[in-house]
């Protein structure tokens, strides 16, 4: 017996949601999407926040009075989006004046005709079945342990007795051979040290000189603290970037630096900054739009993602040109290899675009029509039965030879008895579409862990990854082919980091 006739094993398994829950989601999902879109723009991050909010509601469905359900959802969604909203005191999220009509089409992080948001009934089923999982991306505040803590908080109202009708398979005896578990945060500091260009401890000082007063030929790393944005130069010294003013929304993302460390791009709301380190100069381009993140193409142009569209920027002239592919899914490396976002029941795809796709449309504002385009090749991601747990992708993809690395959700990975709860994984796939390796992060005893962040390939065989929790998030080197893990640098947990090619 459990809340509203739902046992704990049934909730963990998923199952069909109650009719009342489906009716609630159908009634409010579109309005909630439009409210979130008004606040921060609409993309995969917005959709993930809505999914997590409805999953949290599912965990509390039997405990919340009917008149408390909508206020709870609004508050939870507002908390999940607050980090990405402008201003020190953003207006609370509201369903008023959402400026939309029922059934209005929305797209997730893509351009027209490629990927629709889930219908409300489908969203309800997915959120209910994933109620025990916090699907958190780089802007979610709550962390991976919140949903599990909420489930256990049901206490005496939900029993832990197994469902006699359960057909769930017993847990596996061992982990898949491709899987390596990431050590818990306390053990990361004990890893063997790997000496390289980065210092053992990265800690910029507020007294650092400005870049304009002391240019540097190459940046080893970009760092954003709560006070300022810094560059660590190839001479081992820090400089401050005074033109990049810290706001609630972070400027430094893992893809901000060119691989040769000579330039950086910062994508903000209605503005793009390009910093040239050898000259110490910052160029500012007032380009309208809610710019999510930026990266660099091999031809030296910056690639900017706006959630529903992407465009390139000439870093010298500021000329913009819409492109038919999606910035968030293009792997950092030579060529245009796109690792598409996985959806439940649909295989992920690797797509190669011809270089000519970048210039397939005339130059113009990013608000113009999105050009049509067709990838040169498409390959479905093939995973062995043991690897079908690979969930939605998070963050940038990174290309090295025929290997692509990207963080993904690991919440569907079935663990042997005695292990923690899987949260995220750094997955490595080859360009034939096969999953080769995975570094999986688990949460033990409900501990809240931070999403791993890939900083790039150190060489053809080794990845740089940030991992840990809210107290300690060092940079570690992982060699997928051997499983070797080494400690590279300690960094304050709240500091945002990007690195250039350190080989």
C-alpha positions in Angstrom: 0.0 0.0 0.0 1.2 3.5 -0.7 0.1 7.0 -1.5 -3.0 7.1 -3.8 -2.6 3.3 -4.2 1.0 3.5 -5.5 3.7 1.4 -4.0 7.3 2.5 -3.7 8.5 -0.2 -6.1 5.8 0.9 -8.6 7.0 4.5 -8.4 10.7 3.4 -8.8 9.7 1.3 -11.8 7.6 4.0 -13.3 4.3 2.6 -14.5 1.3 4.5 -15.7 0.5 7.8 -14.0 -2.9 8.3 -12.3 -5.5 10.0 -14.5 -5.6 13.0 -12.2 -1.9 13.6 -12.6 -2.1 13.3 -16.4 -5.1 15.7 -16.4 -3.1 18.2 -14.3 -0.1 18.1 -16.7 -2.4 18.4 -19.8 -4.1 21.4 -18.3 -0.9 23.3 -17.4 2.1 22.1 -19.4 1.7 24.5 -22.3 1.2 27.5 -20.0 4.2 26.5 -17.9 6.4 26.2 -21.0 5.3 29.7 -22.2 5.9 31.2 -18.8 9.4 29.7 -18.6 10.1 30.8 -22.2 9.2 34.4 -21.3 11.6 34.3 -18.4 14.7 32.7 -19.9 14.0 31.6 -23.5 13.1 28.1 -24.6 15.6 25.3 -25.3 16.5 21.9 -24.0 17.5 23.4 -20.6 14.0 24.9 -20.2 12.4 21.6 -21.2 14.6 19.7 -18.7 13.6 22.1 -15.9 9.9 21.5 -16.7 10.5 17.7 -16.7 12.3 17.8 -13.4 9.6 20.0 -11.9 6.8 17.6 -12.9 8.8 14.6 -11.7 9.2 16.3 -8.3 5.4 16.9 -8.3 4.9 13.2 -9.0 6.9 12.3 -6.0 4.7 14.4 -3.8 1.4 13.9 -5.7 -0.4 12.0 -2.8 0.8 14.4 -0.1 -0.1 17.7 -1.8 -3.7 19.0 -1.5 -5.3 19.8 -4.8 -5.1 23.5 -4.3 -1.4 23.3 -3.4 -0.2 21.5 -6.6 -0.1 24.4 -9.0 1.6 26.8 -6.4 4.2 24.1 -5.7 4.9 23.6 -9.4 5.3 27.3 -10.0 7.7 27.7 -7.1 9.7 24.7 -8.1 10.0 25.7 -11.7 10.9 29.2 -10.7 13.7 27.9 -8.5 15.1 25.7 -11.3 15.1 28.7 -13.7 16.2 31.4 -11.3 20.0 31.0 -12.0 19.3 31.8 -15.7 17.1 34.9 -15.2 18.4 38.4 -15.4 18.5 40.8 -12.5 19.2 40.5 -8.8 15.5 40.2 -8.0 13.7 38.6 -10.9 9.9 38.7 -11.0 8.5 35.4 -9.7 7.3 33.1 -12.4 3.7 33.5 -13.3 1.2 31.9 -15.7 -0.3 35.4 -16.4 0.3 37.0 -19.7 2.0 34.0 -21.3 1.1 35.4 -24.7 0.3 32.0 -26.3 -2.7 30.0 -27.4 -3.5 26.4 -26.5 -1.6 24.0 -28.8 0.9 26.6 -29.9 4.0 24.9 -31.4 7.3 25.0 -29.5 10.6 23.5 -30.4 13.4 22.3 -28.1 16.9 23.6 -28.9 16.4 23.1 -32.6 15.0 24.6 -35.7 11.6 24.2 -37.3 10.6 20.7 -38.3 13.3 18.7 -36.5 12.3 18.2 -32.9 9.0 19.1 -31.2 8.5 19.3 -27.5 6.6 16.4 -26.0 2.8 16.5 -26.0 1.4 17.0 -22.5 0.2 13.5 -22.1 3.6 12.1 -23.2 5.3 14.5 -20.9 3.2 13.4 -18.0 4.0 9.7 -18.6 7.8 10.5 -18.9 7.8 12.7 -15.8 5.9 10.1 -13.7 8.2 7.2 -14.8 11.2 9.3 -14.0 10.0 10.6 -10.7 12.9 9.1 -8.8 15.4 10.8 -11.0 16.5 14.5 -11.0 17.3 15.3 -14.6 19.5 18.2 -13.8 21.6 20.3 -16.3 24.3 23.1 -15.7 21.5 25.6 -14.5 19.5 23.2 -12.2 19.9 24.2 -8.5 18.4 21.3 -6.7 21.0 18.6 -7.5 20.6 14.9 -8.1 19.7 13.8 -4.6 16.6 16.0 -4.2 14.1 13.7 -5.9 15.4 10.7 -4.0 15.3 12.6 -0.7 11.7 13.6 -1.5 10.8 10.0 -2.2 12.2 8.8 1.1 10.5 11.7 2.8 7.1 10.1 2.2 8.0 8.0 5.2 5.2 6.0 6.7 2.8 6.9 3.9 4.7 4.7 1.4 5.8 1.2 2.3 9.0 -0.4 1.0 7.5 -3.8 0.5 8.1 -5.2 -3.0 5.2 -5.2 -5.4 3.9 -8.8 -5.8 3.0 -8.1 -9.4 6.5 -6.8 -10.3 8.1 -8.3 -13.4 11.3 -6.3 -12.9 14.5 -8.2 -13.6 16.9 -8.8 -10.7 19.9 -6.4 -10.7 22.9 -7.5 -12.7 25.8 -9.3 -11.0 28.5 -7.0 -12.5 28.8 -3.7 -14.2 29.0 -3.6 -18.0 32.6 -4.0 -19.1 32.6 -0.6 -20.8 31.7 1.1 -17.5 34.2 2.6 -15.0 32.9 4.2 -11.8 34.1 7.7 -10.9 35.5 7.8 -7.4 33.5 9.7 -4.8 34.6 13.3 -4.2 36.7 12.4 -1.1 38.7 9.9 -3.1 39.5 12.3 -6.0 42.2 14.1 -4.0 44.0 10.8 -3.5 44.4 10.1 -7.2 48.0 10.1 -8.5 49.1 13.5 -9.7 49.6 14.2 -13.4 52.1 17.1 -13.9 51.4 19.3 -16.9 51.1 23.0 -17.9 48.3 23.8 -15.4 49.3 24.5 -11.8 48.5 21.9 -9.1 46.1 24.5 -7.6 44.3 27.1 -9.7 43.6 30.1 -7.7 43.6 33.6 -9.3 44.1 36.7 -7.2 41.9 39.8 -7.3 45.1 41.8 -7.5 46.0 40.4 -10.9 46.7 43.0 -13.6 44.3 43.6 -16.5 44.8 41.8 -19.8 44.9 45.1 -21.7 47.9 46.2 -19.6 49.7 42.9 -19.9 48.7 40.9 -23.0 49.8 37.2 -23.3 50.5 35.1 -26.4 48.3 32.2 -25.3 45.8 31.4 -22.6 46.1 28.1 -20.8 42.7 28.5 -19.0 39.8 30.9 -18.4 38.4 31.2 -14.9 35.3 32.9 -13.6 34.9 33.5 -9.9 32.2 35.3 -8.1 34.2 38.5 -8.5 35.8 38.5 -11.9 36.8 36.6 -15.1 40.6 35.8 -15.3 42.9 34.3 -17.9 45.8 32.0 -16.9 48.6 32.8 -19.4 51.2 30.5 -20.9 53.7 32.3 -18.7 51.9 31.0 -15.6 50.5 34.4 -14.6 46.9 35.5 -14.1 45.3 38.5 -15.8 41.9 40.0 -15.2 39.4 40.7 -18.0 37.8 44.0 -16.9 35.5 44.2 -19.9 33.7 41.0 -18.9 31.6 41.9 -15.9 30.4 39.0 -13.7 26.6 38.6 -13.6 24.3 36.0 -12.3 24.6 34.1 -15.6 28.1 32.7 -16.1 30.3 33.9 -19.0 32.9 31.1 -19.0 31.8 27.8 -20.6 34.1 24.9 -21.5 34.0 25.8 -25.2 34.8 29.5 -24.8 38.5 29.2 -25.7 40.0 28.5 -29.1 42.1 25.3 -29.0 45.2 27.3 -29.6 44.4 29.6 -26.7 44.6 32.9 -28.6 40.9 34.0 -28.4 37.8 33.5 -26.3 34.1 34.1 -27.0 31.6 35.2 -24.4 27.9 34.9 -25.3 25.6 37.1 -23.3 22.1 38.5 -23.5 22.0 40.8 -26.6 25.8 40.9 -26.8 28.9 38.9 -27.9 32.4 39.6 -26.6 35.5 38.3 -28.4 38.8 38.6 -26.5 42.2 38.5 -28.3 44.9 37.6 -25.8 48.0 38.5 -27.8 46.7 42.0 -28.3 44.8 42.2 -25.0 41.9 43.7 -26.8 38.1 43.0 -26.4 35.7 43.5 -29.3 32.0 43.8 -28.3 29.2 43.1 -30.8 25.7 44.2 -29.9 23.8 41.3 -31.5 20.2 40.9 -30.3 19.1 37.6 -28.8 19.3 35.3 -25.8 22.7 33.8 -26.6 23.1 30.5 -24.7 26.7 29.6 -25.4 29.6 29.9 -27.9 32.3 27.8 -29.4 34.7 27.9 -32.3 34.8 26.5 -35.8 38.0 25.3 -37.3 37.9 28.3 -39.8 38.2 30.8 -36.9 34.6 31.9 -36.7 32.6 31.8 -33.5 29.6 29.5 -33.4 26.8 30.8 -31.2 23.7 29.0 -30.0 20.4 30.7 -29.2 18.5 27.6 -28.2 16.1 27.5 -31.2 18.7 28.7 -33.7 22.5 28.9 -34.3 24.7 31.4 -36.2 28.4 32.1 -36.9 30.1 35.4 -36.1 33.2 36.8 -37.8 35.4 37.8 -34.8 36.9 40.7 -36.7 33.9 42.3 -38.5 31.0 41.0 -36.3 29.2 39.8 -39.4 26.6 37.1 -38.6 25.3 34.3 -40.7 22.5 31.7 -39.7 23.5 28.1 -40.0 21.3 24.9 -40.5 23.0 22.8 -37.8 22.8 23.1 -34.0 25.6 24.6 -32.0 24.8 22.7 -28.8 25.4 19.3 -30.6 28.4 20.1 -32.9 31.5 18.4 -31.5 34.5 20.5 -30.8 37.1 19.5 -33.3 37.8 19.4 -37.0 34.8 19.2 -39.4 31.1 19.4 -38.5 30.2 16.3 -36.6 26.9 16.6 -34.8 25.9 14.2 -31.9 22.1 14.7 -31.7 20.2 14.7 -28.4 18.9 11.3 -27.5 15.2 10.9 -26.8 13.6 8.0 -25.0 12.7 5.2 -27.5 14.7 6.9 -30.3 18.4 6.2 -31.0 20.8 9.1 -30.9 22.5 9.9 -34.2 25.9 11.0 -35.4 25.6 13.4 -38.4 28.3 14.8 -40.6 27.7 18.1 -42.3 29.7 19.3 -45.3 31.9 22.4 -44.5 29.8 24.3 -47.1 26.8 24.1 -44.8 28.2 27.0 -42.8 27.9 29.3 -45.7 24.7 27.8 -47.3 22.7 30.9 -46.4 23.5 34.6 -47.0 25.0 36.7 -44.2 22.3 38.3 -42.1 21.0 38.7 -38.5 20.5 35.6 -36.4 16.8 36.5 -36.2 16.4 35.9 -39.9 15.0 32.7 -41.5 16.9 29.6 -40.4 18.4 28.0 -43.6 17.4 24.5 -44.6 20.2 21.9 -44.9 20.8 18.2 -45.1 23.7 16.4 -43.4 26.1 14.5 -45.7 25.7 11.3 -43.6 23.6 10.0 -40.7 24.6 7.1 -38.4 22.4 5.8 -35.7 24.2 5.3 -32.4 24.4 1.6 -31.8 24.7 0.4 -28.2 24.9 -3.1 -26.9 22.0 -4.2 -24.7 24.1 -3.5 -21.6 24.6 0.1 -22.8 21.1 1.1 -23.7 20.9 3.2 -20.5 22.6 6.1 -22.3 20.2 9.0 -21.7 20.0 12.6 -22.9 23.2 14.4 -23.7 24.4 17.3 -21.6 27.0 20.0 -22.5 29.4 20.0 -25.4 30.7 17.1 -27.4 34.4 16.8 -28.0 36.0 15.1 -31.0 39.4 13.3 -31.2 40.1 11.2 -34.2 37.2 8.8 -34.5 36.1 9.2 -30.8 33.4 11.6 -29.5 33.0 12.3 -25.8 29.9 13.8 -24.2 28.2 13.8 -20.8 24.9 11.9 -20.7 22.3 11.0 -18.1 23.0 7.6 -16.6 19.8 7.3 -14.5 18.7 4.2 -16.4 21.8 2.2 -15.8 21.0 -0.9 -13.7 23.6 -1.3 -11.0 24.6 -4.4 -9.1 23.5 -4.7 -5.5 25.6 -2.6 -3.1 26.3 0.2 -5.5 24.9 3.8 -5.4 22.5 5.4 -7.7 23.9 6.3 -11.1 23.5 10.0 -12.0 25.7 11.0 -15.0 28.3 9.5 -17.3 31.1 10.7 -19.6 30.3 8.6 -22.6 32.8 7.9 -25.4 31.4 6.8 -28.8 33.2 6.2 -32.1 32.2 7.7 -35.4 30.7 4.3 -36.4 28.1 4.9 -33.8 29.3 2.5 -31.1 29.5 3.3 -27.4 33.0 2.3 -26.3 33.6 3.6 -22.8 31.7 5.4 -20.0 32.9 7.0 -16.8 29.8 6.8 -14.5 29.1 9.0 -11.5 27.0 7.5 -8.8 25.4 9.0 -5.7 25.9 7.0 -2.5 23.5 7.3 0.4 21.6 10.2 -1.3 24.7 12.4 -1.6 24.3 15.3 -4.0 26.9 15.2 -6.7 27.7 17.8 -9.4 27.3 17.0 -13.1 30.7 16.1 -14.6 32.0 18.7 -17.2 34.3 17.7 -20.1 37.0 20.3 -20.7 38.4 18.7 -23.8 40.8 16.1 -25.0 44.3 16.4 -23.6 45.7 14.2 -26.3 44.3 11.5 -28.6 43.7 9.2 -25.7 43.0 11.3 -22.6 40.1 13.5 -21.6 40.1 16.3 -19.1 37.0 16.2 -16.8 35.8 18.2 -13.8 34.0 16.1 -11.3 33.1 16.1 -7.6 30.5 17.9 -5.6 29.7 21.4 -4.3 32.7 21.4 -2.0 35.4 20.0 -4.3 35.5 19.9 -8.1 39.0 19.2 -9.4 40.2 18.6 -12.9 41.1 15.0 -13.6 42.6 13.2 -16.6 40.8 10.0 -17.8 42.3 7.6 -20.3 39.2 5.6 -21.5 41.3 2.8 -23.1 43.1 1.9 -19.9 40.7 3.3 -17.3 43.5 5.4 -15.7 42.4 8.4 -13.6 44.9 11.1 -12.5 44.5 14.3 -10.6 45.5 17.4 -12.6 44.5 20.5 -10.7 42.4 21.6 -7.8 39.9 24.4 -8.4 37.4 26.1 -6.2 34.1 24.3 -6.7 32.2 27.4 -7.8 34.8 28.6 -10.3 33.9 28.1 -13.9 36.8 26.8 -16.1 37.7 26.5 -19.8 41.1 25.2 -21.0 43.0 25.4 -24.3 44.9 22.6 -26.0 47.5 21.7 -23.3 49.2 18.9 -25.2 
